[in-house]
Amino acid sequence: MDISRLIRKEILTQKAYAVEELSYSIKLDAMETPYVLPEDMRGFLMEKLRNVELNRYPEAGSPTLRARMAAHLDVPAEQIIVGNGSDELIQMLCTTLSGPSATALVPFPTFVMYRIIALNCGCQVIDVPLDDRFDLDLETMLAVIGKDNPVLTFLSYPNNPTGKCFDAGKVEEIIKASQGVVVIDEAYFPFYGKTFLPMLKKYDNLVILRTLSKLGLAAIRVGFLMGSRTLVGELNKVRLPYNINSLSQMMATFYLDNEQIFKDQSDRVRADRELLFSRLAGMKGIRPMKSDANFLFFCCDFDSYRIYEFLLDQGILIKNLPVLGNLRNCMRVTVGNPEENEEFLRVLQEFIVKQGV
């Protein structure tokens, strides 16, 4: 039997999203926070988790967590759906809105899962390159909206991998022009603080995504989608009944009870980010971009493969982006703690010196 005959061509032509198994001592590739909970809070959390009845299914649809988040964000619980990370929420959107001629509009470069999930769900994907300032090419995007009427438009705010926020006026123009759903992914909100959430009352086609992954709880895989009651009602038809396990629901409510601890950690990351940017900007052949997220994007006058391997040989893992549209030799580094950042800078400077620069 030739199983490939049964597989959709969109799947056959893809490569699976791969997370490499590598040896490292400093991990700065995945936008995780470097800070862990204080020991006393970890002990308190473990006590709460001991009360979870592991023999029972979790609350279907996470009603307790949704109610808590609704009060926290001042959004009705009926307009919130909880996902197994933002990835599942993106998949729900694509599954619900896809069809034989459905189109998704995605800037480039941006978070790769928008494209992968849209293709996997049967959507055609139209990529629109960012302009030379890494902002939205509004004219081209509006032309695509007018011609192709995408059912979904994905906008990461701030954007990954550049770390830059798109012009808010351009974003609103896209929302107003779209007959489809516009998704504003605010995964890095803790490091920027500005949001489109108040516009939910103004635009029925607006969806906001948030996640707990970037602020210190990546392990529990909890994300939130906020949208119109009608859309959330339809998304609940494709949501699996017990999509968020009991441990993750408990830990997400723990976050809401102790938000200030996580905010303090995010503030530390923001301060560390500025110091890291300043140091990178002072290195020959390294051109970092100002960031609104918890990582820095930079281009190099050197072969980024060689930098990547040199860093990895000394136990430091960052993200190599050797070819990014018209750009070459770009990299992305997550902001670590001060010791991790210092070691990364030391090794990178050692590489530069070895080049005779």
N, C-alpha and C positions, 0 to 999 in steps of 0.2 A: 504493500500500500504506500502510495506517495502522499504523505500527510500534507505536503506543501500545497497540493491542489485544493485543499480545504481551507487554507489560511488566507485571510484577506490580504490583498497585496500591500496595504498600508503597514501591516504587521511584518510581512516577509521582508520588506525593503529596509526595515529599521534594525538598529542594534539595541540590545537591552541596555537600560541605564545601569552603568557599572560603578560600583564603589570598590576601589582597589583595596586589596589586603596588603598593606605596607607596614614596614617596621619604622617606628618613629618615637621620639620622646617628647616632641612639642608639636601639637596638632593645631594648625592655623589655616585650615582649608575649608571649613564647613560652616562658618558664621555662628558657632556655638559660643556662649559666654564662657570666659575662663574661670568664673567665680562659682564656688559651690556654696551651699547653705551653711551657716554657722552650725557648729556641732550641736548646740542646745536645740536649735530648730529642727535638725535632722532627727534627733531623738524624739522630739514632740511629734513629728510627722510619722515616724515608725509606730508610735503608740496608736495614732489614729488609724493607720493601715491595718493594725492587728485586729481591729473591729470589723473589717470587711468580711462578709460571709462569702468565702470563695466557692462554696457549693451552690450558690444562687446566681442566676443570670443578672447582669447589670440592669439598671433602669433603662428601659427602651426609650431612645430619644433624649436621654439626659435631661429630664424635666427640672430636677433640682438645680443642676448646674446652669441650665438656661435661665431659670428664674433669677439666680444670683448674678449672672452676667447681664441680664436685662436691667436689673437695678443699678449695676455698676456703670453701664454705658448709657442709661436712660433711653433704652430701645425696648419696645414691647417684646415679651418672650416669644410671641407668635411670629416675630420677624427675625428670629435667630435659629440657626441650626448648627449643631456641633459636629465636627468631623475628625477623623483619624488623621490629624495634621491638615494643612491646607491642601495637600495633594488630593485627599479624598473629596474635599469640597469642590475642587476644580473638576474632578471626575464626575461628581454629581451634576454639575452644571453642564458639562459636555454631553453626558448621557441624556439628560433631560431635553436639551435644546438641539441636539444633532439630528440630521436627516440626510436624505440622498443628495441634496444640493446645499446643505448648510455650510457656511463659511465662518471661520474664526480669524480675526484680525489681531496680529501680534507684532509689536515693534521688535527690532533686532539691533543690538543684542539685548536679551532679557532672560528671565528665568526659563530654562529649557523645558520644564515640565508643562508649560502652557501648550507648547507645540506638540510634544509627545502625546499628552493625554487627548488633545483635540483630534489628532490623527488616529489614535487608537479607537476613538469613539465614532469615527467615520466622517469627521468634518474635513473640509478642505481648509488649508491654512494659507493665509496671505501674510507674508513678512514685509514690513516696511522699515527700512534702515533708519536709524536715528540720524539727525543732522550732524554737522561737524562740531557742534557743541554738546553732543550726546543728549540733545533734547528731542522731543517729538517733532517729526516732519508733519506739521499740521495740515498743510496744503495737500500732501499726498494721502494722508490718512482720511481726510474729508472726502477726497475724490474716490477712494476705495469704498467708503461708507455709502456714498451716493450711487456708485455703480454696482457694487456686489452685495450691499445690505447685509453685513455680517450679523449672525445671531449672537456672537460673543466678541467682545474686544477686551483684551487683557492688558492692564497697565500696572506695573509694579512701582510703588511709591513709598520710599525711594526704590530706584531700579537696581536690579542685580544683573550684571556684575559691576556696573559703574559706580554705584553708591550715590548717584545724583538724583534729586527729585526733579520730575518734569515740571514745566511751567504750569501752575495751577489753572491759569486762564485757558491754556490750550486743552487741558484735561476737561474742563467744563464745556468747552466748545464741542469736544468729541461726544460727551454725554448728551448734550442738547441735539446734536445732529443725528445720533444713532436711533434707529428703530429697534435694534437689538439690545442685549444686556451689556453694560459696560462694567467690568470687574476691576475695582481698585484694590490691589493687594498691598495691604499695609503691614507686611510682616516685620518691617524694621521700624515701626512706629515708636517703640521705646527709646530709640536713639535720635529721633527727629521731633516728635511731639505734635506735628500738625496732621490733621485728618480731614477727610471728606465726609465723615459720619453725619454731621448735621444736614448734609444735602440729601440724605435718605428721604426726608419729608418733602423735598422739592422734586425729586426725580424717581419715578417708579421703575426706571430701567437701570438704576444704580445698585451695585452690589459691593459691599466692603468685606474684605477678608482680614482676619487677624490670627495670630498664632502665639502660643506660649513657648515655641521652640527656641526663639532667638534670645529670650531674656533669662534663660537658665533652666528650662524644663524640656529640653529637646527629647529626652528619653520617654516622656509620657505620650507624645504625639497627640496633642489636642489643638485644634484650630476652630475658629468661629466664623460663620458667614452671617452677615446682616443684609437683608433685602426686603422687598415688599412682601406683605402677607400672602398675596397670590402666588408669587414665585416660590417662596419658602414652602407653601403648601404643596406645590408640585414637586419640589425637590425631595420632600419627605416621602413621596411615592417610590423613589429610587434608592433612598437611604436604606441600608441594611438595618434590621430591627435593633440589633445589639452592637452597633458599630463602635461604641466607646466603652472599654472595659471598666469595671468598677474601681480598680486601682487608679486609673487615669482620671476618672470623674472625681474621686476623692482628692487626688493631688491638685487638680485644677481648682477645687473649692479652697484648698489650703492656700493656693496662690492668692485668691481673692481675699482671704483672711489676713494675709501677710504681704500685701502688695508693696508696702514701703521698703521692705528688705530687697525686693527685686528691683524697685526703682533706684535705690541707692547703688546697687550693682551696675545698673545700666548707666547711671551718671558717672560712675568710675570709668566705664568703658568709653564714654564720650570724651572724658578728659584724657584718657590714655590715647585715644584716636588722634587727638590734636597733636600730642607730643610725637606720636609715631609718624604722622604726616610731615611735621617739621623736620624730623631727622631724615626721612626718605628724600624730601625735597632738596636736602643739602648734599646728597650723594651724586657723584658724576655718573651720567648715563641713565639715571632713574628719574622718571617723570610721573609723580603721583597726581591723582585727581582728588580734589576736596570731596569729602564724603559726608552724607547725612545718615549713614548706616553704621554697622559695627565692623566694617571692613574697609580696606583701601584697595583701589584699582590703580595699577601703574603700568606704564610701558617702559621698555628697556632699550638701550642702544646695543644690547648683547643678545645672544641667542638664549631665549627663555628656557629652552630645554636644558641647556648647560647650567643655568642658574638653578633650575628645579632639581636637577640631579646633584649638584654641589650641596644644596641645602639638605636634601634627603640623606646624602651620605653622612651628614653630621646630625641627623635625627630630627630635622625640621621639615614638616610637610605643609606646603601652601598649594594654591591652585594655579596650574599652568594653563594659559589661554593663548597658545602660540599663534593661532590664526583666528581672527575675529572680524569677519567682513574684510574691510580694507586695511585693518590694523594687523600688525605683526608683533610678536614678542611682548605680549601683555601678560600680566599676572594679577592675582587677587590674594590678599593676605588678610585673614581675620585678626582683629585686635585682640591680643592676648593679655595676660597680666604683665606688669612691668618687667619681671624677670624674663618671661618668654619673649616679649618685644625686644628687650635688650640683646638677647642671644640671637634672635633673628637678624637684627641690625648688624651685630658683630660679624656674623658669618657672611651676610650679604656684602659688607664692606671688605671682608677678606677676599671674596670672589673678585670684586672690582679691582682691588690692588693686584691680584694675580694676573689681571688682564693688561697691566702696565698703564692703567689710566691715572 
